Amino acid sequence: MKDEKNKSRLKLVIKMQVVWLVVAILFHVVSLIRVWMGLTPLSEAAPINSIISLCIIYIPLLYLGWKSHLVIYGLMNGFVFGMMLFTGEIPRVMMYFSPEGIAAYPSAIGWFGGILINGIGIPLGFYGSFLALSMAWRQKSNHPIE
């Protein structure tokens, strides 16, 4: 019974991660359009590289979670979102407190948008990992190797 509830929660989290992914890609599409128009990008990252990276990393990862490959999804999801936290989100927040502040970022809207998008995506990623790994652990403990 609890497994079914957690499975439906995990499916909901993955659906929410798909929405997060679409929003993140759209953020970089807008950044790309700005570059084409001769304006500054929304973030420090090259828009095309970001779009490609998001697709290459997250589409297969979310597919694995959707298909209930719990351990690999749980571990890889936690790793990827952990990397995002430590290489993207924390430095972006720390930038706010630096002497230059967010003026050092290409766009104040891009800075805030990145904080908001990843501030939703990172907790979702960690929660998805927690659900997947706890389900995998429960399944393993219910079916010991003989």
N, C-alpha and C positions, 0 to 999 in steps of 0.2 A: 504494500500500500504506500509506504513512504517512498519507495523507489519510483513509483509512478508519479507521485507528486513532484519529486526532485527532477524526474525526466521531463515533465511538462515545464517546470521552472527553467531547466537548462535550455529547452527549445525556445522559450520566451526570451531568455538572455541572449541566445544566438540571434534571434530575430532582431533584438534591440542592437546587437553588435552590427548586423547588416545595415540597419538604419544609420548607425554611427559611421560605418564605412562609406556609405553613399554621401553623407554630409561632409566627411573628410575629403572625399574625392571632389565633390562640388566646390569646396573651399579652394582646392588647388586649381580647378578648372577656372574659377573666377580670377585667381591669381594669374593664370596663363593668359586669359583674355586681357587683363590689365597690362601685362607685358607686351602683348601684341599691339595694344593701343598706345604704347610708349610710356606707360605709367610705371610706377614702382610695383613690384610683386607684393603680395600680402605677407609673405614670410621670407625667411632667409634661404629656405630650401628651393631648389629649382623646381618649378611646377611640374614639368613633364616627368622628371625623375621621381618626384613624390607620388604622382598618379600611378606610374608604373610600379613603384615599390609597394604602394598600398595594395594594388591588385595582385601582385605576385605573392605577397606575404599573407594577406588576410583572406583572400577568397579560398585558397586551399585549406587554410587553418579553420575557417568557419565551416567549410564542407566536412572536414574531419569530425568536428564537434557535432554537426547535424546528423552525421551517419553513426554517431555513438562510438567513435574511437576515443573513449574517455581518457585514457592515460596519455596518449600522445597529444590530444587536444589540450588537456589540462596542463601538462608540462610546457608545451610550446607556447600556449596562450599566456601562461604566467610569465614565461621568459620574455616573450615579445613585448608584452605590456609593461613588464619591469624595466626593460631597456628603454621603452618610450618614456616611462616615468623619470628615470635617472639621466637620460641623455636629452630629453626634450622638455618635459613639463617643469621639473625642478629648476633647470637653468633659466627657463623662461620666467618663472616666478621670481627667481633671484635677481634677474635683470631689472625688475621693477624697483628693487632696493639699491641698485648700483648708482654711482654718481650721475651717469648719463640717463638713467631711468629707461623707460621704453622708447625714448627718442632715438636710441641706438638701433631699434628694430625698424625694419623697412616701413611698417605701417602700424599705427596704434590700433586700428580696427583689426588688422591681422593678428596682432599680439593678443588682443582680447578674445578674438574668435578662436585662436589656437588654444588658449587657456580653457575656454568654455567647451570646445569640442573634445579635447583630450581629458578635461576634467570630468566628463561624462564617460568617455570611452575606457579610460584606465580602470576606474572602479568596476565597470561592467566586465572588463576582461578578467580582473582578479576574481570577481564573483563567479564568473563562468568556470574558471579554473578550479575554484573551491568546490563548486557543485559537481563537476566532472570527476575530480579526484576522490571526493567523498563517496560518490556513487560507485566508482571503480573499487575503492577500498571495501565498501559494504558488499559488493558482489563477490569479491575475493574471499572475504571472511565467511560468507554464506555458503561458498562452494570450495572447501579446502581440497587441496591436492591429496589424492590417496596413494 
